[in-house]
């Protein structure tokens, strides 16, 4: 497991747009708000970073899509809506 964690891309989730993937310091106008300077996507900064991290975990194979669905169902969240809201 340690090898998987070391290969997980950990940098810049707070500055990366979960919709278009653009990374810029300017995307964070404030501590609480995220506004992408490229596509105009706006979201709570913590929510945006959470989606970026979840997508990275799925892309790296650290979080199987099935596990994401299971966790989301327990929390009462529709995964399809959750991921497509930032695509």
LINTAUR-V167196 format. One record per helix or strand of 3 or more residues. SS is the DSSP state (helix for helix, strand for strand). FROM is the first residue (numbers start at 0). LEN is the number of residues. If there is no record, write none. Layout:
BEGIN
ss=SS from=FROM len=LEN
ss=SS from=FROM len=LEN
END
This chain:
BEGIN
ss=helix from=1 len=6
ss=helix from=24 len=3
ss=strand from=32 len=3
ss=strand from=41 len=3
ss=helix from=44 len=15
ss=helix from=64 len=11
ss=helix from=78 len=6
END
